[in-house]
Amino acid sequence: MSQVSEKIRAYKDEINRFGEALPKVTEAYHTFTGESLSSGTLDAKTKQLIALGIALSTNNEICTFYHAEEAKSKGATDAEILETVAVASATLAGNALSQGVTRVQEALSVPPVQ
């Protein structure tokens, strides 16, 4: 079993254990995410690619593995998955730059607090 499969399996085991302690919370979470990620106006593959980009931006290893696998199972090609990585990377870089040119430059223009 690959490291990816092992980590996903460990997550599923632990969410099941969590569900034993808090079944209503776990069921509500599964219902919410299941509905959110199912085909609607956006197809399920596109939603998995979006989820992958978000998982990358939040540095969530398990969700990165899971949503890459799910995107592939919904028909995403390797090229589409890698393009999602590029979009997430560009967006994260843009976030740092936009904050640098606004907040940081604004902070530089203010006299230091004494």
Secondary structure by P-SEA (a helix, b strand, c coil): ccaaaaaaaaaaaaaaaaaaacaaaaaaaaaaaaaaaccccccaaaaaaaaaaaaaaaccaaaaaaaaaaaaaacccaaaaaaaaaaaaaaaaaaaaaaaacaaaaaaaccccc
